[in-house]
Amino acid sequence: MRAERLRIAAEQLQKSQARVAELKVSLHQARGDGRDAAARAAQLAKRLECVERQLTNERTELHARIAALTDKRARIVADLRDHLAEADRDLNLAREHLMMIDAKLDIVEGAAAVFDARTRALLGVGKVNE
C-alpha cells in the first residue's frame, strides 16, 4: 500500500513537473508576445506621429495656398474694377465726342441748307412747288 501511494505521488510529481514546464513555456511565450506587442505599439505610435506631422504640414501648406489665392483674387477683382471704371470713363468721353460731332454735323447741315437756298436764289432756280 505504501508502494502504491509512493507510485501515485511520483506520478503526480511528474505531472506537476510537466505542467510547470508547460507553464514556463507559456510564460516565456506570453512575455515574448508582450514584448512584440509593445514593439508593434511603439512602431505604430511612431508612424502615427509621422502621419500627424505630415497632416500638419499639409494643413499649413493648404492654409498658405488659400491665403495666396485669396490675395490674388482680391488683386484681380481690384484690377477688374479699375478697368471697368476706366472703360466707363472712356465710354462717357466717346459719347461726349459723338454728341459734339453730331452738333457739328447739324451746324454743317444747316449751313449747307442756307448755302443751297442762297445759291438757288442767286441762280433763280427754285422749287416748282414753292
SULZIVEN-V249265 format. One record per run of one state. SS is the DSSP state (alpha for helix, beta for strand, coil for the rest). FROM is the first residue (numbers start at 0). LEN is the number of residues. If there is no record, write none. Layout:
<<SS FROM LEN> <SS FROM LEN>>
//
This chain:
<<coil 0 1> <alpha 1 122> <coil 123 7>>
//
